[in-house]
Amino acid sequence: MRRRKATTMQINVRLDVGIVHELEARAKANRVSFSEEARQRLINSLNPPSLAGALEDFKRRARDIVEHNAPKEKIEDAWRSLQALDAACAVFYTAAENELSAYVRDPSVRQMLRGSPAPVLSDETKSKP
């Protein structure tokens, strides 16, 4: 009987004790195994987020922290701060798009900014000579 080709491979790696403890703590906080935490972090490092994705992640994390720590009687102030943060991030993203607008035709620049590869146009949508 034939064996299936392995889709995963076990590796050994040496890490500093501090990094291992940090990964263990993050795995526990995320309720995943140490291996899954390390695997996801390695995968994410190979596929860096776009500017839009990084800003969304930052705003989500800021919202979670502020809402969790804000006293109930001050929650409206926290929401106003989060709205101001959202507006500041929008201004920053728009400025980055404007500064790089001459280079957005390059698929790598578009992916860096927006997170999606350049769309492939079919022959039907291209202008005819």
C-alpha positions in Angstrom: 0.0 0.0 0.0 1.3 3.5 -0.9 1.9 6.1 1.6 0.6 9.6 1.1 3.1 12.3 0.7 3.5 14.3 3.9 2.0 17.7 3.9 3.8 18.8 7.0 7.3 18.3 8.2 8.7 18.2 11.7 11.7 20.5 12.4 13.9 21.2 15.3 14.9 24.7 16.2 16.7 26.3 19.0 15.3 29.5 20.6 16.2 31.7 23.4 14.4 30.9 26.7 12.8 34.3 26.7 11.3 33.8 23.3 9.9 30.4 24.3 8.3 31.8 27.4 6.8 34.6 25.4 5.4 32.2 22.8 4.0 30.0 25.6 2.3 33.0 27.2 0.8 34.1 23.9 -0.3 30.6 23.0 -2.1 30.4 26.4 -3.7 33.8 25.9 -4.8 32.8 22.4 -6.0 29.4 23.7 -3.9 27.5 21.1 -1.0 25.1 21.4 2.6 26.3 21.5 3.1 24.6 18.1 0.1 26.4 16.5 1.1 29.7 17.9 4.7 29.3 16.5 3.4 28.1 13.2 0.9 31.0 12.8 3.5 33.5 13.7 6.0 32.1 11.2 3.4 32.0 8.4 2.4 35.6 9.2 6.0 36.7 9.1 6.3 35.3 5.6 3.1 37.1 4.4 3.3 40.6 6.0 0.1 42.5 6.2 -0.8 45.3 4.0 -0.9 48.9 5.3 -4.7 48.7 5.3 -4.7 45.4 7.2 -2.1 46.6 9.7 -4.1 49.7 10.5 -7.3 47.6 10.9 -5.5 45.3 13.3 -4.1 48.2 15.2 -7.5 49.9 15.5 -9.2 46.6 16.6 -6.5 46.0 19.3 -6.8 49.6 20.5 -10.6 49.3 20.7 -10.4 46.1 22.6 -7.9 47.5 25.1 -9.6 50.9 25.6 -13.1 49.3 25.9 -11.8 46.7 28.4 -10.0 49.3 30.6 -12.4 52.2 30.4 -14.6 52.8 33.5 -18.3 52.4 32.6 -19.0 56.0 33.5 -16.4 57.2 31.0 -17.2 54.8 28.1 -18.5 57.7 25.9 -15.1 59.4 26.3 -13.4 56.2 25.2 -15.6 55.9 22.2 -14.8 59.5 21.2 -11.1 58.7 21.5 -11.6 55.7 19.3 -13.4 57.7 16.7 -10.6 60.2 16.7 -8.1 57.4 16.3 -10.1 56.0 13.4 -10.1 59.4 11.7 -6.4 59.8 12.2 -5.7 56.3 10.7 -7.9 57.2 7.7 -5.9 60.4 7.1 -2.7 58.5 7.4 -3.8 55.8 5.0 -5.1 58.4 2.5 -1.8 60.3 2.7 0.2 57.1 2.0 -2.1 56.2 -1.0 -1.7 59.8 -2.4 2.1 59.7 -2.0 2.4 56.3 -3.7 -0.3 56.9 -6.3 2.3 57.1 -9.1 3.4 53.6 -8.2 0.1 51.8 -7.5 0.2 50.2 -11.0 3.0 48.0 -9.6 1.3 44.9 -8.2 3.7 44.8 -5.2 3.0 48.4 -4.2 -0.8 47.8 -4.6 -0.5 44.6 -2.4 1.6 46.5 0.2 -1.1 49.2 0.5 -4.3 47.3 -0.1 -3.5 43.7 0.6 -4.8 42.2 -2.5 -2.9 41.3 -5.6 -3.6 43.3 -8.8 -6.7 42.1 -10.6 -6.0 40.3 -13.8 -8.1 41.8 -16.6 -9.5 39.6 -19.3 -9.0 40.4 -23.0 -12.6 41.6 -23.1 -12.0 44.5 -20.7 -8.9 45.8 -22.3 -9.2 48.8 -24.6 -9.2 47.9 -28.3 -6.7 49.6 -30.6 
